[in-house]
């Protein structure tokens, strides 16, 4: 069978499994990688190269840290601390933006986002009882500042 057809079949399988989530997402990705190796479309080194990419490992680690902040209640504690000082929604958004700016100044932008999203959800929950609108506004503040730091990094980097 043509390698292009095999690849498209595995792509269709992956998309269907990602949408339906009948099996875990990581298992779906592994099945596709192994399948492409077994059928000879890819060499094992090529198929699994993405698993050891430093950016993938960074994202996984940051999401683990972010989830740990949420599960341990630390995100809600930070949210409670921030809401003590913020008396209005505007002050709350500014406080979130300042925290995000400080973290983005010292950490990677991906890491800052992964750690701060659970914290911001905790802040929004403490502020307004986790209204979906308020959570989305708070998360938009985080994304805005991180994008601002991305632009700053792009403009100040070497040419």
NORNOR-V802832 format. One record per backbone hydrogen bond with DSSP energy under -1.0 kcal/mol. NH is the residue of the N-H (numbers start at 1). CO is the residue of the C=O. If there is no record, write none. Layout:
nh = (NH & NH)
co = (CO & CO)
This chain:
nh = (6 & 7 & 8 & 9 & 10 & 11 & 12 & 13 & 14 & 15 & 16 & 17 & 18 & 19 & 20 & 21 & 28 & 29 & 30 & 31 & 32 & 33 & 34 & 35 & 36 & 37 & 38 & 39 & 40 & 41 & 42 & 47 & 48 & 57 & 58 & 59 & 60 & 61 & 62 & 63 & 64 & 65 & 66 & 67 & 68 & 69 & 70 & 71 & 72 & 75 & 77 & 78 & 79 & 80 & 81 & 82 & 83 & 84 & 86 & 92 & 93 & 94 & 95 & 96 & 97 & 98 & 99 & 100 & 101 & 102 & 103 & 104 & 105 & 107 & 112 & 113 & 114 & 115 & 116 & 117 & 120 & 121 & 122 & 123 & 124 & 125 & 126 & 127 & 128 & 129 & 135 & 136 & 137 & 138 & 139 & 140 & 141 & 142 & 143 & 144 & 145 & 146 & 147 & 148 & 149 & 150 & 151 & 152 & 153 & 154 & 155 & 156 & 157)
co = (2 & 3 & 4 & 5 & 6 & 7 & 8 & 9 & 10 & 11 & 12 & 13 & 14 & 15 & 16 & 17 & 24 & 25 & 26 & 27 & 28 & 29 & 30 & 31 & 32 & 33 & 34 & 35 & 37 & 36 & 36 & 43 & 44 & 53 & 54 & 55 & 56 & 57 & 58 & 59 & 60 & 61 & 62 & 63 & 64 & 65 & 66 & 67 & 68 & 69 & 73 & 74 & 75 & 76 & 77 & 78 & 79 & 80 & 82 & 88 & 89 & 90 & 91 & 92 & 93 & 94 & 95 & 96 & 97 & 98 & 99 & 100 & 101 & 103 & 108 & 109 & 110 & 111 & 112 & 113 & 116 & 117 & 118 & 119 & 120 & 121 & 122 & 123 & 124 & 125 & 131 & 132 & 133 & 134 & 135 & 136 & 137 & 138 & 139 & 140 & 141 & 142 & 143 & 144 & 145 & 146 & 147 & 148 & 149 & 150 & 151 & 152 & 153)
